[in-house]
Amino acid sequence: MIVVQAPYRVHGVEEVAPGLFVLSFDRNGLEFETGQYLSLGIPGHRKEREYSIYSSESDTHLAVLIKVVPEGAMSSKLVELKQGDLLHVSGPYGYFLLKPSLDAGVPLLWIATGSGVSPFHSFASTYPVSEYHLFHGTRTLNERVLVRNFPPKSVVSCVSGESGGDFHGRVTTYLSTWELDRSTHVFLCGNCDMIYDAFDLLQAKGVPAAQILTEVYY
Ligand SMILES: Cc1cc2nc3c(=O)[nH]c(=O)nc-3n(C[C@H](O)[C@H](O)[C@H](O)COP(=O)(O)OP(=O)(O)OC[C@H]3O[C@@H](n4cnc5c(N)ncnc54)[C@H](O)[C@@H]3O)c2cc1C
């Protein structure tokens, strides 16, 4: 594993939806495989937090998607950084990797809640694949902006708290209605309740555990 620890400079912070920010920063030659995550810290603060890489393998800058946890220790500080500020970056880490499944030529299903869509943004930006389905679960309609860069035919936006999405309800409720090929490789990213529920549903549908990759945020 390559571990890089050096100061990086912030390139910019963009609020893409209320409470959701894309933080971009220097790449400094850091190599990663799409699906991996970084650990980020601010000089002078002792805590670090993990964030999936949002940018593609070929982008000039690195970017992460941060949902601000209002009472949280680090997320609100990271999104207040300004252009030129220093950031501690270590990594890349993780095995939430798309490449083996692409090489296997199997159907792909990506399921995310909220900011868990971040590695899928990196997948789709890195590889020009179109044969996948992305189910994205959010509470509110305005979080659907997170899937604006995906082809509409690939995305099902499941909005539980308001009507107006592609599906009104939880992403797992939508999954329970979905007929899928047992050879599908499934990627689950976001909160652990969704991941546990989706895992059980997929097993009941006959998808072997070895074909289900998970990235738990909290
Ligand atoms: C491998 C990995 C990858 C991650 N990638 C991302 C990412 O790409 N984007 C991202 O926003 N977060 C991501 N997280 C979560 C992130 O590391 C932090 O936990 C989060 O930003 C909160 O940090 P904090 O210091 O503000 O809150 P803390 O003071 O650490 O409080 C933690 C509490 O915040 C809540 N929480 C944590 N993450 C979220 C979230 N995403 N949405 C809602 N509530 C949350 C939980 O209830 C948790 O108990 C990832 C976590 C892991 C383990």
The ligand as an SDF file (V2000), in Angstrom:
LIG
                    3D

 53 58  0  0  0  0  0  0  0  0999 V2000
  -14.2530    4.5510    4.4210 C   0  0  0  0  0  0  0  0  0  0  0  0
  -15.0960    5.7890    4.6960 C   0  0  0  0  0  0  0  0  0  0  0  0
  -15.3810    6.6630    3.6630 C   0  0  0  0  0  0  0  0  0  0  0  0
  -16.1740    7.7970    3.9070 C   0  0  0  0  0  0  0  0  0  0  0  0
  -16.4640    8.6240    2.8670 N   0  0  0  0  0  0  0  0  0  0  0  0
  -17.2710    9.6940    3.0840 C   0  0  0  0  0  0  0  0  0  0  0  0
  -17.6200   10.5600    1.9820 C   0  0  0  0  0  0  0  0  0  0  0  0
  -17.1990   10.3550    0.8160 O   0  0  0  0  0  0  0  0  0  0  0  0
  -18.4330   11.6230    2.2480 N   0  0  0  0  0  0  0  0  0  0  0  0
  -18.9220   11.8640    3.5320 C   0  0  0  0  0  0  0  0  0  0  0  0
  -19.6600   12.8580    3.6950 O   0  0  0  0  0  0  0  0  0  0  0  0
  -18.6050   11.0690    4.5750 N   0  0  0  0  0  0  0  0  0  0  0  0
  -17.7840   10.0180    4.3910 C   0  0  0  0  0  0  0  0  0  0  0  0
  -17.4280    9.2190    5.4490 N   0  0  0  0  0  0  0  0  0  0  0  0
  -17.7880    9.6690    6.8160 C   0  0  0  0  0  0  0  0  0  0  0  0
  -16.7030   10.6700    7.3120 C   0  0  0  0  0  0  0  0  0  0  0  0
  -15.4630    9.9800    7.4990 O   0  0  0  0  0  0  0  0  0  0  0  0
  -17.0520   11.3270    8.6700 C   0  0  0  0  0  0  0  0  0  0  0  0
  -17.4550   10.3400    9.5690 O   0  0  0  0  0  0  0  0  0  0  0  0
  -18.1530   12.3690    8.5270 C   0  0  0  0  0  0  0  0  0  0  0  0
  -17.7390   13.4180    7.6370 O   0  0  0  0  0  0  0  0  0  0  0  0
  -18.4980   12.9800    9.8890 C   0  0  0  0  0  0  0  0  0  0  0  0
  -17.3120   13.5060   10.4450 O   0  0  0  0  0  0  0  0  0  0  0  0
  -17.4130   14.5930   11.6120 P   0  0  0  0  0  0  0  0  0  0  0  0
  -16.0610   14.6910   12.2500 O   0  0  0  0  0  0  0  0  0  0  0  0
  -18.0310   15.8550   11.1420 O   0  0  0  0  0  0  0  0  0  0  0  0
  -18.4510   13.9080   12.6190 O   0  0  0  0  0  0  0  0  0  0  0  0
  -18.1130   13.1200   13.9600 P   0  0  0  0  0  0  0  0  0  0  0  0
  -17.7920   14.0560   15.0660 O   0  0  0  0  0  0  0  0  0  0  0  0
  -17.1020   12.0700   13.6830 O   0  0  0  0  0  0  0  0  0  0  0  0
  -19.5660   12.4610   14.2130 O   0  0  0  0  0  0  0  0  0  0  0  0
  -19.8120   11.1990   13.6240 C   0  0  0  0  0  0  0  0  0  0  0  0
  -21.3240   11.0110   13.4450 C   0  0  0  0  0  0  0  0  0  0  0  0
  -21.7200   11.6700   12.2490 O   0  0  0  0  0  0  0  0  0  0  0  0
  -22.6950   10.9040   11.5600 C   0  0  0  0  0  0  0  0  0  0  0  0
  -22.2410   10.7510   10.1400 N   0  0  0  0  0  0  0  0  0  0  0  0
  -21.0210   10.3720    9.7070 C   0  0  0  0  0  0  0  0  0  0  0  0
  -20.9440   10.4090    8.3620 N   0  0  0  0  0  0  0  0  0  0  0  0
  -22.1460   10.8270    7.9280 C   0  0  0  0  0  0  0  0  0  0  0  0
  -22.6760   11.0630    6.6370 C   0  0  0  0  0  0  0  0  0  0  0  0
  -21.9290   10.8970    5.5160 N   0  0  0  0  0  0  0  0  0  0  0  0
  -23.9680   11.4670    6.5700 N   0  0  0  0  0  0  0  0  0  0  0  0
  -24.7080   11.6590    7.6940 C   0  0  0  0  0  0  0  0  0  0  0  0
  -24.2490   11.4500    8.9500 N   0  0  0  0  0  0  0  0  0  0  0  0
  -22.9880   11.0450    9.0780 C   0  0  0  0  0  0  0  0  0  0  0  0
  -22.8000    9.5920   12.2760 C   0  0  0  0  0  0  0  0  0  0  0  0
  -24.0000    9.5980   13.0390 O   0  0  0  0  0  0  0  0  0  0  0  0
  -21.6320    9.5490   13.1810 C   0  0  0  0  0  0  0  0  0  0  0  0
  -21.8930    8.8790   14.3800 O   0  0  0  0  0  0  0  0  0  0  0  0
  -16.6620    8.0600    5.2330 C   0  0  0  0  0  0  0  0  0  0  0  0
  -16.3670    7.1740    6.2650 C   0  0  0  0  0  0  0  0  0  0  0  0
  -15.5990    6.0580    6.0060 C   0  0  0  0  0  0  0  0  0  0  0  0
  -15.3030    5.0950    7.1620 C   0  0  0  0  0  0  0  0  0  0  0  0
  1  2  1  0
  2  3  1  0
  2 52  2  0
  3  4  2  0
  4  5  1  0
  4 50  1  0
  5  6  2  0
  6  7  1  0
  6 13  1  0
  7  8  2  0
  7  9  1  0
  9 10  1  0
 10 11  2  0
 10 12  1  0
 12 13  2  0
 13 14  1  0
 14 15  1  0
 14 50  1  0
 15 16  1  0
 16 17  1  0
 16 18  1  0
 18 19  1  0
 18 20  1  0
 20 21  1  0
 20 22  1  0
 22 23  1  0
 23 24  1  0
 24 25  2  0
 24 26  1  0
 24 27  1  0
 27 28  1  0
 28 29  2  0
 28 30  1  0
 28 31  1  0
 31 32  1  0
 32 33  1  0
 33 34  1  0
 33 48  1  0
 34 35  1  0
 35 36  1  0
 35 46  1  0
 36 37  1  0
 36 45  1  0
 37 38  2  0
 38 39  1  0
 39 40  1  0
 39 45  2  0
 40 41  1  0
 40 42  2  0
 42 43  1  0
 43 44  2  0
 44 45  1  0
 46 47  1  0
 46 48  1  0
 48 49  1  0
 50 51  2  0
 51 52  1  0
 52 53  1  0
M  END
$$$$
